[in-house]
Amino acid sequence: MTDPTGFALYLDFDGTLVEIAPKPDQVRVDPVLAPALERLRDRLGGALAIVTGRPIGVIDEFLTPARFDIAGLHGVERRVDGVVSGGSAADHPELRAQVPALHAAVANLEHVLIEDKGASVAVHWRLATPSDAAAAEAAVKAAADALGSAYRLQLGKAVGEIVPASATKGHAIRALAENPPYAGRRAIFLGDDLTDEKAFAVVNADGGVSVRIGGAETIAARRLIDPEDVRRLLYAWADGAEIDPDALPAA
């Protein structure tokens, strides 16, 4: 049986561990998820981290009372072994200056939501009409363009997020991999969205295993059907099943 401590597991949250909800705060978390992740972390010798666009504090609320290593806001902020770095809104005055104008630009669009994360800002239009969705996307693109090269627009499933240009999940995984217990291990990364493709590229290049959730086109090597499929796999791994990501279905 493969030694679990040869792997480092990196997990996206929305669309991977949990189903995507109409609104970000409506996510429902399986009550056995956090305890299972804690057991799996123990099997991996501590090398389990959540890599997400959400802030660290929001993930903590969803998974309370458990606390995990997290790369939040696409890597703008990180917590490893309880130590938090990065992610301060005060470090992004240019972005903060754009937020009021962005609110004004979408104020008359129904079912368009702004999720202000401090060091990044996301505009969601999952519930909007096609015309309002197009207007929301145009508004967040304009705000990103106004900020110049220090920031970039990251498009996902009915969402556009302005993030620091250096923030990607791929960079976040490599940053985590510099620290024990992740250093020197083969990476496994599970994700479901366009934002995860950059991480797949990094994991592939570094000899790890990339796993796309859902049926979209991908550069990932492996694929799982949906978050329920993901949870089934992780619960099995947590309870002693062999951790063999190369045996997962090909993408």
KAPE-V524108 format. One record per helix or strand of 2 or more residues. SS is the DSSP state (2 for helix, 1 for strand). FROM is the first residue (numbers start at 0). TO is the last residue. If there is no record, write none. Layout:
[[SS | FROM | TO] [SS | FROM | TO]]
//
This chain:
[[2 | 3 | 5] [1 | 6 | 10] [2 | 23 | 25] [2 | 32 | 42] [1 | 47 | 50] [2 | 55 | 62] [1 | 68 | 71] [2 | 72 | 74] [1 | 76 | 79] [1 | 82 | 85] [2 | 88 | 90] [2 | 92 | 105] [1 | 112 | 115] [1 | 120 | 123] [2 | 129 | 149] [1 | 150 | 155] [1 | 158 | 163] [2 | 168 | 175] [1 | 185 | 190] [2 | 193 | 204] [1 | 208 | 212] [1 | 221 | 223] [2 | 226 | 237] [2 | 244 | 246]]
//
